[in-house]
Amino acid sequence: MKKIIQRIYLIFIFVLLYAPILTLVVLSFNNSRTRAKWGGFTTKWYVSMFENSAIMDALYNTLLVGVLSAFIATLLGLTAAISINKMRRRSRTLVLGVINIPMLNAEIVTGISLMLVFIAVGNFLTQFGYTIQFGFWTVLAGHVTFNLPYVVMSILPKLKQVNMSTYEAALDLGASPMRAFFTVILPDIMPGVLSGFLLAFTLSLDDFVITHFVKGPGFETLSTKIYTEVRKGIKPEMYALSTLLFVSVLVLLLLVNVKPQKKRSGDTAVKF
C-alpha cells in the first residue's frame, strides 16, 4: 500500500510539471486559433513561424545572447572558481557569501541596478564624447552578470573533488602549469563546466526581467516579444516556437547526459 501511494504521488508530481508543457505542444498543432476547441491537426503554425520576420529576429537575438553570455560566463566562472578554491577557508566563505547575494536577490532589483549602472556609465562617458546605447551589448553584459554566480557554484563542487596529487605529479614530470591544468584538472571538472554552461544558457533563454530593463528600443528577445504578445493575445506561432525550444533543450540535455556514460563504457573496455 505504501509503494502504491508513493507511485501515485510521483505520478501526480510529474503531471503537475509536464501537463502545461504537453498542453502547449498540443495547441501548437491545433488548426483553430482559439484554445477553447480542437480544430484538427495542422503544422501551419510552424510554417507561419518561420515566415514571421519579427519572431525570427527575436529568436536570433535570444540564441545569440544566450550562447555568448553562457560562454563568457563559463570562462569567467571557471577562472573565478579556481581562484576561490585556492583561498583560505575564511576568505572563501566570505567570497561565497557575496556570490550568493545575486542568486538570492530578486531579479527586478538586479535589473534596475544594472540599468542604473549603465545610465551612470553612459553619463560619465558623455564627458569624453562617447555614449552607451541600450541594446545588444547592454543585454549581453546584464546576462553575463546574472549567470556568473550560477556557473561558479556549478564548477566549485567539482574542483573540490579533484585529486591535486595528479596535478602535482604532472608538474614534476615537466608539464607547465597551463598544460597540466588542461590535461589533468579540466577533464575532471568538465561535467561541472558543462552543467554551468547549460544552466547559464537556459537562464539567459528564459530571462525577461533583466532583459526588460537593459534592452533598448528595437531590440527584442523571445521573452520580451512574448510579453508584448500577451497584451494583444498570444499567436499560435508562439506555441510552435515554444515547442521547438523545449524539444531542442530536451535533446541537448539527453546528449550531454548520455555521452559521458558512453565514454566511460569505452574507457572500461580499453582498460580491461
Secondary structure as UniProt FT lines:
FT   HELIX           2..28
FT   HELIX           44..51
FT   HELIX           53..85
FT   HELIX           89..104
FT   HELIX           107..125
FT   HELIX           126..128
FT   HELIX           136..161
FT   HELIX           164..172
FT   TURN            173..174
FT   HELIX           177..180
FT   HELIX           181..185
FT   HELIX           186..206
FT   HELIX           209..214
FT   TURN            217..218
FT   HELIX           222..232
FT   HELIX           236..271
//
